[in-house]
Amino acid sequence: IPLNIAEGIAEGIAEGIAEGIAEGIAEGNGKQSRKDKNRFFEISRGSALECASIHDVLRVCDAIDEDSDRRGKSDLKRIVSMLTRFIQRKQKVAARDIEYEYRDAEHEYDPNADA
């Protein structure tokens, strides 16, 4: 395969993987159970690591410059770190169902009462 075609293929694959990372995070956040959330976060984490390896290929082929590679790898490292923390969380992330009510109290607090 000619180098310019290989570069185009690798860049297309990397873009598809990057979209998959975002979709996995979004889908994981939409799940209720920790097990389901972690499944999607783990898939997204693996995709981010895969994207980093494609960055290596693009850099070796001189398809991206050193600065772009460094910035991209830095972003991917942050994404992997974030997903790792999400996966390691033991607590439930979903908000509790709390119903707030307004009560018209007879003796409401008046901040100007002491003045």
VMD Tcl script that draws the C-alpha trace (Angstrom):
set ca {
  {0.00 0.00 0.00}
  {1.44 3.41 -0.91}
  {2.32 5.53 2.12}
  {-0.22 8.32 1.43}
  {-3.04 5.77 1.15}
  {-1.93 4.05 4.38}
  {-1.87 7.44 6.13}
  {-5.41 8.19 4.95}
  {-6.64 4.80 6.12}
  {-4.99 5.22 9.55}
  {-6.41 8.73 9.97}
  {-9.90 7.49 9.04}
  {-9.64 4.65 11.54}
  {-8.45 7.04 14.25}
  {-11.39 9.38 13.60}
  {-13.83 6.47 13.84}
  {-12.26 5.29 17.09}
  {-12.38 8.82 18.53}
  {-16.10 9.01 17.77}
  {-16.54 5.61 19.41}
  {-14.82 6.87 22.58}
  {-17.29 9.75 22.92}
  {-20.26 7.52 22.13}
  {-19.16 4.94 24.71}
  {-18.79 7.57 27.41}
  {-22.22 8.98 26.62}
  {-23.85 5.56 26.57}
  {-22.11 4.55 29.81}
  {-23.34 7.67 31.53}
  {-26.86 6.79 30.47}
  {-26.78 3.42 32.23}
  {-28.09 2.96 35.76}
  {-26.05 0.06 37.09}
  {-22.36 0.38 37.90}
  {-21.68 -2.85 35.98}
  {-23.29 -1.49 32.80}
  {-21.55 1.89 33.16}
  {-18.16 0.23 33.62}
  {-18.66 -1.99 30.59}
  {-18.99 1.04 28.31}
  {-16.23 2.96 30.10}
  {-13.87 -0.01 29.70}
  {-14.64 -0.25 25.99}
  {-14.02 3.50 25.59}
  {-10.77 3.22 27.56}
  {-9.59 0.42 25.26}
  {-10.52 2.52 22.24}
  {-8.50 5.46 23.59}
  {-5.46 3.21 24.02}
  {-5.99 1.90 20.50}
  {-6.14 5.48 19.23}
  {-2.79 6.17 20.90}
  {-1.21 3.28 19.00}
  {-2.58 4.68 15.73}
  {-0.99 8.00 16.70}
  {2.33 6.12 16.88}
  {1.81 4.75 13.37}
  {0.89 8.18 12.00}
  {3.98 9.72 13.62}
  {6.31 7.02 12.27}
  {4.86 7.60 8.79}
  {5.33 11.38 9.24}
  {1.60 11.85 8.70}
  {1.49 14.08 11.79}
  {4.19 16.29 13.22}
  {5.74 15.91 16.67}
  {3.71 18.74 18.20}
  {0.38 17.32 16.99}
  {1.42 13.90 18.23}
  {2.31 15.29 21.67}
  {-0.97 17.21 21.97}
  {-3.02 14.23 20.81}
  {-1.26 11.84 23.18}
  {-1.74 14.30 26.05}
  {-5.48 14.46 25.34}
  {-5.68 10.67 25.09}
  {-3.79 10.28 28.37}
  {-6.31 12.54 30.09}
  {-9.21 10.57 28.60}
  {-7.72 7.24 29.69}
  {-7.06 8.62 33.19}
  {-10.62 9.94 33.46}
  {-12.12 6.64 32.32}
  {-9.86 4.70 34.69}
  {-11.15 6.82 37.59}
  {-14.74 6.29 36.45}
  {-14.21 2.52 36.37}
  {-12.54 2.46 39.78}
  {-15.34 4.37 41.51}
  {-17.18 2.31 44.05}
  {-20.01 4.74 44.69}
  {-23.11 5.11 42.60}
  {-22.80 8.15 40.38}
  {-26.46 8.61 39.50}
  {-28.31 11.33 41.35}
  {-30.82 10.29 43.95}
  {-34.47 10.82 43.28}
  {-35.26 13.60 45.70}
  {-38.49 15.48 45.66}
  {-38.20 19.07 46.75}
  {-41.22 20.80 48.15}
  {-41.91 24.39 48.99}
  {-43.55 24.97 52.33}
  {-45.06 28.27 53.21}
  {-43.86 28.36 56.80}
  {-45.46 30.57 59.38}
  {-42.07 31.77 60.66}
  {-39.76 32.13 57.70}
  {-36.18 33.29 58.04}
  {-35.75 37.00 57.45}
  {-32.10 38.00 56.94}
  {-32.93 41.64 57.73}
  {-34.63 40.86 61.05}
  {-31.41 41.37 63.06}
  {-30.60 44.69 61.41}
}
mol new
graphics top color blue
foreach p $ca { graphics top sphere $p radius 0.5 }
foreach p [lrange $ca 0 end-1] q [lrange $ca 1 end] { graphics top cylinder $p $q radius 0.2 }
display resetview
